[in-house]
């Protein structure tokens, strides 16, 4: 397994009707990025949102 393989997240998500949950980790020459996403199937699940409260999400 190549842990350093570069993938196009836009293409991966565009071609998947239900990606579910995911964690994206990346870096550039000046910053590191970590993102978490969640997609629900039901209307209630799709209406969830994340909110920041102090240092917590």
N, C-alpha and C positions, 0 to 999 in steps of 0.2 A: 504494500500500500504506500502510495506517495503522499505523505502528509503535507508536502509543500506544493501540491498541485493547485494551480490557479483556476477557479471556476467563475463563470459569469452568473452572478446571483439573479440578475434580471431575467436572463434566459431560462434559468432553472425554475424560477417562480412563474414565469409567463406560460410555460409549457406544462404546468401542474395545476389542475383545477382545485385541488385541495391539499395544500402543502402542510397543513396542521401546525406544528410548532417548529421553531428553528432557532438556532444560534449562529450568528455570523461573526467571525473574528477576522480582522484584517489590519493592515498597516500600510502606511505610506512612508515617504522619507521623513515626514515631520510629525506623524500622529499614529496612535493605535486606536482601533475602533472595535467595540463589542456591541452587538445588537441582538435583541431577543424579539421574536415575533410569534404571534399565536393567531390562528384563524379557526373559527368555529363553523360548524355546519348549520346549527340552528340559528334562528333570528336572535334569540337571547345571547347566544355565544358571540355572534358577530357584533353585538352592541357593547361588548366589554371594552374598557379602555384602561390604560395605565395612568397613574397620576403620581406626581412627586410629592412626598411629605418629608420635609427636611432632607436628610441624606438617603432616605429610602424611596423605593419606587413601589 
